[in-house]
């Protein structure tokens, strides 16, 4: 990735108008820890939140029953789940992944009938990014194409906002979670934004199938003006060793973890080190505040 890195000292989080939550499964607990510490220090959520996959769910938890409720629910559900998938369906090529039950249960723990009104009336609006399958590939073909694009991006191009998925026909779609009329619809949007078949099935949203928003862009951002870019902070979940913790690129500010987040992306068993990912986020937030990188 080619980027000009500017001096990010004394970055004012109070000037942020758009906060973006990249996807990344369990790695998104880094975002939760970092943001939780900033809020404890007096920061406020901006008017516009954008997210996909587990990043969108983490963002939603801040608007609903609080991130601590989401964290404790995750730890409880993982502790009660002994394995990621059930091998008994292998002879029929029908593996059952625990995520199909665990993820919806986790979302329901913090976004439910009791908290839905709180989210709908929140001063911050959460835009959730979905991927619409390519018309000529269908769901399965689009998953293959999206996975291929991800591997090319990760190991060859190392770009933050990849171009290849769009070239392959995958389309990005955005939905405002606060505008959902029923809690079930809001839950479906969050689940669809994290659906990566066969681990989690594609979901019907708005009369069309939708899959994990990370297939098109793991750090999704709707079209922006130059002024909007300048007031955007993107919370990444992937570590780029050659870049500093905070850097400017394409007019936006990006904040990355200080190192590889110590958690498996897809593990949903008692072995998952979710707490360690959350703690690293808090630790990184403390570090950038002490270093004067942000205020």
N, C-alpha and C positions, 0 to 999 in steps of 0.2 A: 504494500500500500504506500503510495506516494503522498506525503502530507507535509505541510509547513507547520512546524510546531512553534507556537508563540509562547511568550511568558505569561503563565496563568496565575501568577501570584495575585492575591487580594481579589479573587473573583467573588462578586456579590451575588449570593444565591437569592437575595431579595428581588433581584431584577429578572429572575426567570419567569417566563410566561408559559412555556411549554416544557414539561418534564417527560422524557421518553424512557420506558422500561423495555429493554431488550429481552428476548426470550432466552431460554437456556435451562429449562427444567429446574432441578434442585439448585443450580447455580444462582437462580434468582433470589435465593435467600440472602445472598450478598447485598443485593439492592435493598432488601427489607431491613437488614441491620444498619446499613449506611444511612438510609433515609430516617429510620427510627431515631438514630442518634442526632441527626441534624434537627429534627422536630423537637427533640428534648432540649436542644440548645436555643430554641426560639424561632427556628425557620418555619415557614408556612408553605402548605401545598399551593402550587400555582393554579390558575384558572383551568389550564388545559393539561390533561394527562393523556399519554398515548402508550399503548403497550400491546404485546402479543404473547401467546403461549403462557407459561407460568408467570412471566413478567406482568401480563395484564391482570392475572388473578391477584398477584401481590399488590398491584396498584389498587384493585377493587377492595382489597381487605382494609386498606387505609381509609377508604370512604364508607365502609360498612361497619363492622363490629370491631375494627382495630387489628393491627398486624399481630399483636400478641395472641389473640384468639386464633388466628390462622396458623401461627407457629405451633401453638400447643396442640391444635387439632392435627396438624401434620405429624408431629412427634407421636401422638397417641395412635393414629391410624397406621403409621409405619411399624410401630412396636407390636401391633396386633396382626401384622401381615407377614407370614414366614417366608414367602417366596415371590419372585417377580412373575413367573408364569407357571402354568400347569402343563406338565409334559404329557398327560394322559391323552390329549387330543392330537399328539404328533402323528400317529399312524394315519389319521384322516386329514393331516395338514391343517389342523384347527387348534393352534395354540391359544390358550386363554391367558391374557396378560392381566395381572392384578390391577393395573392402572384403570381398567375399565370400570372397576368398582371403587377403587381408592380415590381417584381424582374427583369424580362427582361428589363423593361423600365429603371430601375436603372442601370443595367449593361451597357445599351446602352448610358446612360448619360456620362459615362467616357471612355468607350471603344467602339469606333465607327469608321466610315470611316476616320474621321479627325485625330484620335489619334492612329490608329492601327499601322501605320509605326513607330511611336515613341516607342510603346511597343515592336515591333519586333526587333528594333535596340538597345534596352536598353542593357546596359552592364550586367545587372542582368537577369538571366534566371529563369522563374517561372515554376516549376513543380506542376501540379494540380493532386490531388488524387481523383479517382473515385472509386465507388464500383460496381463490376459486380455481378449480382444476381447469387445465387447458381443454378446450372443446374437443380437439381431435385426439386427446390422450385418455380422457376419462379420469376417474379417481386414481385407479391403480397406476396407470401410466404417468400421471402427474406426480404421484409419490416417488416413483422411480426417477423421473426427471429432476424433481426437487432434491432428492438425495444425492444424485450425481452432481447437481449444481453446488450443493453444500460442500461436497468433498473437494471439488475443484476450487471453490472459494477458500476453504480452510487450508488446503495443502499447497495450492499453486498461486492463486492471486492474492490471498490474504486481505481481501477487501472488507470494509465494514458494510457497505451497501452494494450488494452484488447486482450485476446487470444480466447475468446468464438466465435466471429463472424467467424473466420477462421475455427474453428471446425465445425460450422454449414454450411460451404460450401460457404460463401461469400468470394469474391476474390477482392483484392486490385489491382488497375491499376493506372499507372501514365502517364500523357501526358504533354509535354512541350508546354506551351501556345505560346511562341515565335516562335515555329515551324509551327504554323497554317498558311496556305496559304491565307486564307480569313478571314475577320473580323467576318463573320457569323459563321464560324467554331469555332473561339475563343470564341465568345459569347455562343455558344452551350455548349462548354466544361465547362465554368464557371457556366452556368445554371444547367447542369447535375450534377456538383459537389455539388449542393445545393438542388437537387430534392428529396423531401421526400413525396412520394405518401401517401394520396391523396392531400396533400397541394400543391405539385408541381409534375407534371407527370414525369415519367422516360423519359430520352432523348436517342435517337439513336446516339451513338458516335462510329465511326469506325466500323459500321455495326452491333453493338450489343447494347443492352440497358445498360444504366448506371444510377445509383442513387447516392444519397448523399454519399460522401466519408467517412463521419462520422459513417456510419453503420459498417465499418470495423475498423476504427481507427480515433478518433476525432483529434488526433495530428499525422498525418501520416508522416512517414519518410522512404524513400527508403533505401535499404540495405547500411550499412556504414562500413568502416574500423574503427579501434580504433582511428586513427589520425583524421578521419572525425568526429567521435563522439565528440572528444575533442574540435573541432572548430564549434560546433553546438549550437545555442540558440533557444529554443522553447518558443514561446509566447502562454501561456495557456489562456483559457477564463473561466475556472472553478477554484473556490477558494478552497484550501485545508487548513483548519484552523490549522492543526498540523504542517504545513511546513512553513519555512520562505519565504520571497518574492522571493529570488533567491536560488536555491539549485541544487546540482549535483546528477544525478541519471543515472545509466547505462552509465557513461562516458560523458553524455551531461549536459548542463546547461539549467535549466528551470526557467522561470520568470512568476510568477502568480500574479493576481490582489491582492491588499491589503485587499480586502473583497469581498463579493458577489456583482457582477456588477449590479447597480441599473437600470435594464431594462428588459422587457419581451423579451424572445428569439424570439417569432414569431409575436409579435404585429406589425402591419403595418398601424396604424391609427394615428391621431393627439395625442393620449394619450401616444404613445411610447416615452420613455425618452432617445432617442438616444444621445442627446447632453450630458446628464448626464454620460452616459457610456464613451463617448469620453473624457469628462473633467476628469473623474477618471483616465483614462489612462495617460493623461498629468500630473495630480497631482502625480501619482505613479512614473512616470519617474523623476519628479523633486525631489521626496523624495529619490529615490535610488541614484541619483547623489549627492544630499546634504549629504547623509549618507556615501558616499564613497563606496557603494556597486558595482557601475560600473563607468567606466571612458571612 
